[in-house]
């Protein structure tokens, strides 16, 4: 990522380091001059994809990371905006990270779910994966499914269908990320560093002439249309033990629940 060269040296706020001969990327967020700017650092794929399996190993910023957001996500840069998000919300030292997931389809988001992780995501790398086919989107943490979003377009629910690229970023979310924005970022703890490695894509490029929902692509095969029994047990365990927020349960925000929450 190229820094904004219009800023003086001490005002530049983010950069990337390639480590381990390209097998690891360190994203660094520095805020030393313009403390009010919502800025950061990130990277993006050159290609867009229309289905597939995407995975990344990530180690998050340690210690006092309140207000700092690390993200790994799929996104389309079109008017009909689709997006599938992992967002890791930093916290005060000694308090746990929150993992927020969200899904945008045809420009409509506000589908947040939040869980607490059952391990320290700052101590070592962990795997975060997204399966996206014509039947479902599944978020995984270390092979444990933590969220499932089904394709219910026949019932009037928008489903991501735009070609999307893969992006990773580290940025300032102190206005909302920790305690709803009440806990601000301690900039004396900067720089904040997120490490990404083991990036893998098994996906159908939107530049190909093939059908990206073809059953010849392994992630579109019938067995990936729903969780198996063991996966479903693991999924329910996460929801029961670690979920702290589900938009489908937030009747204050949505007195009339979204259609997908009633199916």
N, C-alpha and C positions, 0 to 999 in steps of 0.2 A: 504494500500500500504506500502510495506516495503522500508524504505529509503536505499540508497546505503551505506552499512555499511563499505565500503572500505574508505570512506571519513572521515576526522576528523569532530568532532561534529559541529564546526562552519562553515563547508563547505556543510553541508547537506542542500538541497535546497527545499524540498517539503515534506509535510506529510498530512495525513488525520486525522480529528477528527470526531468521531461519536457523534452526539448530539441528544437530545430528545429521548433517549432510542432506538436509531437506526433508527428513522424516518427522521433524517436529517444528511447529511454528509457535513462537511466543508473541502474544499480542499484549502490548504495554500501553496503558492509559496514564498519561501524566497531566496533571492539572496544576500549573504553577503560576500562571499569569492571568488568564481570563477565568476566574473562578465561577463566573455565572454562566458560562457557555455550556450547552449540552452537547458534548462532543465525545469522540472516542477514536477507536481504530478498528479495522476489520479487513476481511478478504472475501472474495466471491469467485465462484466458478465462471469459466468462460462460456460454457454451454448451458442451455436450459433443457429440462427433462419433463416427460409427460407421464411417467410412472416409474417405480423402482424401489430400491432398498438403499438407504443412505446411512452411513455410520461414521462416527468420530469418537476418538478418545480425548477426554478433556480433564485438565486439572485446574481448579478454580483459585482465584486470589485468596490467600490465607489472612488470618488475623482480622483486623477491623476493615471490613469491606462494605459497610452499610452504604446504600445508595448506588452501589456499583452493579451493573447488569452485564452478565455474559450471555450471549445468545448464539444458538446454532439453529438454522432454520432454512426452509424452502420458501421462495417468494417469487411472484411474478411482478414485473414492472409494466403493467398494463392497466387500462381503465377498469377492466373487470378483474379487480385485484384479488388474487388468492395467496394464502400464506399459511404455513404450518410451522409453529414455533416451539422450540425449547428456550426458556428464559430462566436463568439462574439469578435469583435476587439475593444480593449480599446482605450481611448482617453485622451487628456489633460482635467483637471478639467474644467467643464463648457461647454465642447463640447460633442456632442452626441456619443453614441456607434454606431458602424456599425454592422449589422447582415449579415454575409456572409454565403451563402449556396453553396454547391458544390456536384457533383455526379461523382463518378468514376465507370466505367464499363469496365471489361476486361482490367484493367490497365490504361484506358484512362480517365483523368480528365479534368481540365481546363474548367469546366462548371460553373464558378462562377457567382452568382448574389448577389447583395448587396442592402440592404434597410436600412433606418433609422427607428428606432422604434418610435412609437407615444406615448411613456411613458418613464419614468425613470426606467430602468431595475435594478438599484442599490438600489432603495428605498424599494422594496418589491419583493416577489416571483411572477413569471409569468410562465405560462405553455408553453412548447415547445413540439410538437408532430410530429411523423412521421407515416404516413400510407403507407404501402408497400404491394401491391398485384400484381396479374399477369397483371393488366391493367395500373396501375399508381402508382407513388410515390407522396405524398402530404406532404408538410411541413406546420404546423400550428403554429401560435402564439396566445395563448388565444382563441382558436377555430376559428381564422381567417386564412383561407388558404393564404399563401404568395407565394407559389411556387408549380407548378405541372410539373412533368416529366412523359410523356406518354410512354408506351411500344410500340415502333415503330420498333421492330426487323424485321418485314416483309419488311420494307423499308430500312434496312441496318444499323439501329441505335442500338448500343449495349445497353443492359438493364441489371441492376444488377440482377444476378441470383444465385450468390454464397451464401452459408450460412454465415451469419454475426453475430458477437457479438455486444453488446452494450458497449460503453466506454464513460467516462467523464474525462476531463482533464483540467488543468490550466498550461500554459507554456509560455516561452519567445519567442515572435514572433517579437521582435523589428526590425529585419532586413527587415520586409515587412508590418507589420500589420497596422501601423498608418502613414498616408500620404505617403504610398509606402516605408516606412522605414526611411523617413526624420526626423520624430519625434521619438526620442529615449525614452527608459524607464527611469523614474526618480526613481532610486533604493533607494533613501532616503524615498520613500513612502512605501517600503516593510515593513511587509509582505502583499502580495495581497491575498485576501480571496474570494473564491466563495462558495456559499452555494447551495447544491442540496438536494431536498426532494421530496416526493410524487412520487417516481419512480414506474412506472407501465408498465407491459408487458401483452398484449393479443396477443400471437404469437404462431407460429408453430415451435417447436423445431426440429432441423435437425436430432436429435436422434430418433424421432418418425418414425413409419413405415407408417403413413398416408400421403396422398397427401396434401402438404402444400398449394396447390391452390384449394382445395376442396371448393365448395360453401356452405358446411356445417359449415365452419368457417366464422363468421359474417363479417369480414373485406374483404372477397372475394365475398360477395354477390353483385348482379347486381347494387344495388343503390350506391355502393362504387366504381364503375367503372369510374365515372365522378362526377364533382361538380354539386350540384343542383343549381337552379337559384339564390337563395339567397347567396350561397357560391360563385358563380361566380361573382356576383356584388361586394362582399366584396374583392375578389381576384383582380379584376380589379381596385378597389379603391386603394389598396395597391400599385399596379404597377404604377398607375398614380400619386399618391401623394408622395410615399416614396422611390421608387426605384432610386438608384444612379448609378448602373452599371449592365449591362447585357451582358454576353459574346456574345450573339446573335447579339448585335448591335456594337460590337467592330471590325470594318473592318480593323483597323490598325493592330490588333493582328492576325486576320484571314481574309485576303482578300477574300478567298473562305469560306463562312460560313458553319459550320457543318450542316449535313443533317437535324438534328432535328429542326434547326432554320428556315428551309425553308418549313416545313410541315404545 
